[in-house]
Amino acid sequence: MRIKTVRVPREFEAVFARAEEAVAGYFRERRDDPEHGTIEVLGERYILVRAASLSVEFFALVRELLGNGRTAEADDFSRNILFDLAHAVGRSDARRFHARMKLEDPIARLAAGPVHFAHTGWAFVDIDPRSKPVPTDEYFLLFDHPYSFEADAWLEHGQRTDFPVCIMNAGYSSGWCQESFGVRLVTAEVLCRARGDEACRFVMAPPARIEARVEEWRKERPPELGGLRGYQIPDFFARKRIEEELRRARDELEQRVVERTAELERANQRLQEEIRIREQVEDELLRSARLEAVGRLAGGIAHDFNNLMGVVIGQASMLEHTVPEGSPLIVVAREIRTTGQQAAQLTQQLLSLSRAQIHNRGPVDLSAAVRSTLELLERLLAENIRLKTDLAPNAGVVRMDRGQLTQVVMNLVLNARDAMPDGGTLTIRTAPAGGSAEEASSWAVLEVSDTGAGMDERTAARAFEPFFSTKTSGTGLGLPTVQRIVAGAGGSVALDSAPGVGTTFRVRLPCVSPEACGVETASAAVPRGHETVLVVEDQPSLRSMIARMLEALGYRVRVASDPAAALQDAASGAPPIDLLLSDVVLPQMNGRQLADRLRAERPGLKVLFISGYPDDDVLRHGVEGGRMELLAKPFTADELARRVRRVLDG
């Protein structure tokens, strides 16, 4: 008997022939009754649905619903829902048909599926001889749907797609076969006529084996037919697992509701505390805004002041080099320079308020920095607080921003002061870290101790939390700031406290040798040079002083009062410059923009910025990026000489 509705391997022809005869007889008992809107086959009610409405038009509708820009999401939704629907319908039809036709053998059950498929208008089925339909995990079915309703619908609408479209065919087939063999199955369409392939071809296997089966088919495919262009494994079973997990979660929810109710009662007690903290944060934000405004003003003042002090310090340092040794004028020049540098340190305190400040990490002698800071803080200590210091001269040199180190010391000292409202002893100690000789040379320690009331274990555990404070007027930002700065320098902060004993904060910072930081010793000769330097500075007195400093060191110096003059100098045909020495804040354009313009013409040009007010935008993209260096104003002739030489040699 010739089989009309399906093409199968020879060994299955007899089974499928019987199935075709049975199913054909089934569908011959069809009765249409339009007056009642029914179509019946042997008492089973059927419906006719337009093929396009469940394929190309369904995709278009979902794309329209989701809107522009969401085509991929819409198509993914359409594929998932159509596959799930068809899979469920295939299982349901198979279960009903098997029972009605009294089919027990899995192959006989399978055979009824493709024939039923053809009679209901889904597609013709062509099963490949390589298929292995068995009721185990080895199940494998390779088949074509030469007249798939989905592919035909897309082609009839003139739609071409980059993904396989026979989704309901795949879902219905896997649903019917799963019901027939009692094995979970999924189908992937690997070729599709709607995509321009030669056939609509499908691979069916258990979910855990589908990827391997597709790969096996790909390797067996003749090269002249082209490779596999892409396919999708339906995630029906993955979603089912998610649904099961959701059901389990729902069962657990009732217990969690009970637990959550208790948590809410506790949360209600914390609410008032959170409100208090929120109000404190809002106050801190207002205070921060005021501080930022003060910071901008401080930054502007610092810039102008540093320019003035730059001339004073620079001229004094030049005078020290020109006055004969033994002259009383050397003492005068040295006092002028020292006093100017002390004034510049006060300027750094103003800069610490400025949001535009960058952190210029360099070698800092820990003990010297602490000693300098204490000179500023001693006046803030009450008379009933006794200050004891033990600053080891060999505590170590650390690499960090001097202003930030000052801030660390200041916060710890003021914190200790506030812990002793009735007086006590404040002890500040610096020393190399204890332990082995190697460790001692690698770390420096700063300890700040008080004899105040101390903290219990619970309070000490929260000491570094932002906005946590044991003082009614405290901001809760001092210790978090200390921790952040120290961590940024590669160090750590430890806290040792007990009620009635007092508190000790121990800061460990990594040491560096002065040589490793490129620091010259005081006795080293001032380096000289012969290169050509272009000095760009809009302050006349500072510009002329820098020029004299460099000329005295043997350099060939050209000067410009603004960027326009500097660019004109570069374009004048004069001998090319080796170093651009430029202020950061200039009229017309900033120093970094000027450097970029000049470097575009001469990529190897060395650049050294000078500034009394480090502008955030200029330096974050230049100095902190490692491409350029900054010499902070004010500076001495020796500092300028060493930095210029280092940049040129680097």
RAQUI-V767090 format. One record per pair of residues at least 24 apart in sequence whose ideal C-beta (glycine too) atoms are under 7 Angstrom apart, sorted by the first residue. I is the first residue (numbers start at 1). J is the second residue. D is the distance in whole Angstrom. If there is no record, write none. Layout:
((I,J,D) (I,J,D))
//
This chain:
((5,114,7) (5,115,5) (5,118,4) (5,119,7) (5,124,7) (6,114,4) (6,115,6) (6,118,7) (6,125,5) (7,126,4) (7,127,7) (8,127,5) (9,127,6) (9,129,4) (12,107,7) (15,107,5) (15,108,6) (15,111,5) (16,111,5) (19,108,7) (19,111,4) (19,112,5) (19,115,5) (20,115,5) (22,101,6) (23,112,6) (23,115,4) (23,116,5) (23,119,6) (27,119,5) (51,149,4) (51,152,7) (51,153,5) (52,153,4) (52,157,7) (54,168,6) (55,150,4) (55,153,4) (55,154,6) (55,165,6) (56,153,5) (56,154,5) (56,157,5) (56,159,5) (58,82,7) (79,167,5) (79,232,7) (80,235,7) (82,167,5) (82,168,5) (82,171,7) (83,167,5) (83,170,6) (83,171,4) (83,234,4) (83,236,6) (84,171,7) (84,236,5) (86,168,4) (86,171,3) (86,172,4) (86,175,7) (87,171,4) (87,174,6) (87,175,4) (87,236,6) (88,175,6) (89,172,6) (89,175,7) (90,171,6) (90,172,4) (90,173,7) (90,174,7) (90,175,3) (90,176,4) (91,175,4) (91,176,7) (91,178,6) (91,179,5) (93,176,7) (94,175,7) (94,176,4) (94,179,4) (94,180,6) (95,179,5) (106,135,5) (106,180,5) (106,181,5) (107,133,7) (109,180,4) (110,177,6) (110,180,5) (113,176,4) (113,177,7) (113,180,7) (121,149,6) (122,149,6) (122,169,6) (122,172,7) (123,147,5) (123,148,4) (123,149,6) (123,169,6) (133,181,7) (135,181,4) (135,182,6) (135,183,6) (136,183,7) (137,206,5) (137,209,6) (139,181,6) (139,183,5) (139,185,7) (139,205,6) (139,206,6) (140,205,5) (140,213,6) (141,177,7) (141,204,4) (142,203,6) (142,217,6) (143,202,5) (144,199,5) (144,200,6) (144,201,5) (145,169,5) (145,200,5) (146,199,7) (148,200,5) (151,192,6) (151,193,4) (151,194,4) (151,200,5) (154,194,4) (155,193,7) (155,194,6) (160,196,7) (161,194,6) (161,195,6) (162,195,7) (163,195,7) (163,232,7) (164,189,4) (164,192,4) (164,195,6) (164,231,6) (165,192,6) (165,194,5) (166,192,6) (166,200,5) (170,202,6) (173,202,7) (173,204,6) (174,204,6) (177,204,6) (184,237,7) (186,210,6) (186,233,7) (186,234,6) (186,236,7) (186,237,7) (188,214,6) (188,231,5) (188,232,7) (188,233,5) (189,231,6) (190,214,6) (190,217,7) (190,228,6) (190,231,5) (207,237,5) (277,467,6) (280,467,6) (281,467,6) (284,475,6) (291,353,6) (292,355,5) (294,353,6) (295,353,4) (295,354,4) (295,355,5) (296,354,7) (298,350,4) (298,351,7) (298,353,5) (298,354,5) (299,351,6) (299,354,4) (299,356,6) (299,613,5) (301,350,6) (302,347,5) (302,350,5) (302,351,5) (302,612,6) (302,613,6) (303,585,6) (303,612,5) (303,613,3) (305,347,5) (306,344,7) (306,347,6) (306,612,3) (306,633,4) (306,634,6) (307,539,5) (307,542,6) (307,612,6) (307,633,6) (309,340,5) (309,343,6) (309,344,5) (309,634,4) (310,542,5) (310,612,7) (310,633,4) (310,634,4) (310,635,7) (311,541,5) (311,542,5) (311,545,6) (312,336,7) (312,340,4) (313,337,5) (313,340,4) (313,341,6) (313,634,4) (313,635,7) (313,636,6) (314,545,5) (314,549,7) (314,634,7) (314,636,7) (314,637,6) (315,545,6) (316,340,6) (317,636,4) (317,637,4) (317,638,7) (318,548,7) (318,549,6) (318,637,5) (321,637,6) (337,636,7) (340,634,6) (344,634,5) (345,372,7) (348,402,7) (348,403,5) (351,403,7) (352,403,5) (352,407,6) (356,614,7) (356,615,6) (356,616,4) (357,614,6) (358,614,5) (358,616,6) (358,619,5) (358,620,7) (358,624,6) (359,401,4) (359,404,6) (360,401,6) (360,630,6) (360,632,6) (361,399,5) (361,400,5) (361,401,5) (362,399,7) (362,517,7) (363,397,5) (363,399,6) (363,512,6) (363,514,6) (363,517,4) (363,519,5) (364,397,7) (364,398,6) (364,400,6) (364,402,5) (364,405,6) (365,397,5) (366,395,5) (366,396,6) (366,398,5) (366,430,5) (366,444,5) (366,446,6) (366,509,7) (367,391,4) (367,392,6) (367,393,6) (367,395,5) (367,430,5) (369,402,6) (369,405,5) (369,406,7) (370,409,6) (370,428,7) (370,430,6) (370,446,7) (373,406,5) (373,409,4) (373,410,6) (374,428,7) (377,410,6) (377,413,5) (380,414,7) (381,417,6) (381,426,7) (382,423,7) (384,423,3) (385,417,6) (385,420,6) (385,423,6) (385,424,6) (385,426,6) (386,425,5) (386,426,7) (387,426,5) (388,425,6) (388,427,5) (389,428,5) (390,429,4) (391,430,5) (392,430,5) (392,431,5) (392,432,7) (394,432,6) (395,430,4) (395,431,6) (395,432,6) (395,444,5) (396,432,6) (396,444,3) (396,511,4) (397,511,6) (397,512,6) (397,513,7) (397,514,6) (398,444,6) (398,489,7) (398,509,4) (398,510,7) (398,511,6) (398,512,7) (399,512,5) (399,517,6) (400,489,4) (404,485,5) (407,481,7) (407,485,7) (408,482,5) (408,485,5) (408,486,6) (408,507,7) (411,478,4) (411,481,6) (411,482,5) (412,448,4) (412,482,6) (412,505,5) (413,448,6) (415,478,6) (415,479,7) (416,448,6) (416,450,4) (418,471,6) (419,450,5) (419,452,3) (419,453,7) (419,503,6) (420,450,5) (420,451,7) (420,452,4) (424,450,6) (424,451,4) (424,452,6) (425,451,5) (426,450,6) (433,508,6) (441,511,7) (442,510,6) (442,511,6) (443,508,5) (443,509,7) (443,510,6) (443,511,6) (444,509,5) (444,511,5) (445,506,6) (445,507,7) (445,508,6) (446,507,4) (447,504,6) (447,506,5) (448,505,5) (449,502,6) (449,504,4) (450,502,5) (450,503,6) (451,502,4) (452,502,6) (452,503,6) (453,499,7) (453,500,7) (454,497,5) (454,498,5) (454,499,5) (454,500,6) (454,501,5) (454,502,5) (454,503,6) (455,497,4) (455,503,6) (456,499,5) (460,495,6) (460,497,5) (463,495,6) (518,646,6) (520,642,5) (526,638,5) (526,641,5) (527,641,6) (527,642,6) (527,645,4) (528,553,5) (528,554,5) (529,553,6) (529,554,6) (529,555,5) (529,645,6) (529,648,6) (530,554,5) (530,555,7) (531,555,6) (531,578,4) (531,579,6) (531,648,6) (532,556,4) (532,558,7) (532,575,6) (532,577,5) (532,578,5) (533,557,5) (533,577,7) (533,578,7) (533,579,5) (533,581,6) (534,558,5) (534,560,6) (534,566,6) (534,569,6) (534,577,4) (534,580,5) (534,581,7) (535,559,5) (535,581,5) (536,560,5) (536,563,7) (536,566,5) (536,582,4) (536,583,6) (536,586,7) (536,594,7) (537,583,5) (538,562,6) (538,583,7) (538,586,6) (538,587,6) (546,581,7) (549,637,5) (549,640,6) (553,641,5) (562,586,6) (562,587,5) (562,588,6) (563,588,5) (563,589,5) (563,594,4) (564,588,6) (566,594,6) (567,597,6) (570,598,6) (570,601,7) (576,602,6) (577,605,7) (578,606,6) (578,648,6) (579,606,5) (579,608,6) (579,644,7) (579,647,6) (579,648,6) (580,605,6) (580,607,5) (581,608,5) (581,610,7) (582,609,6) (583,610,6) (583,611,6) (584,609,5) (584,611,4) (584,614,7) (584,615,5) (584,618,5) (584,619,7) (585,611,7) (585,613,6) (585,615,6) (590,615,7) (590,618,5) (591,618,6) (592,618,4) (592,621,7) (592,622,5) (595,628,7) (606,647,5) (606,648,6) (608,643,6) (608,644,6) (608,647,5))
//
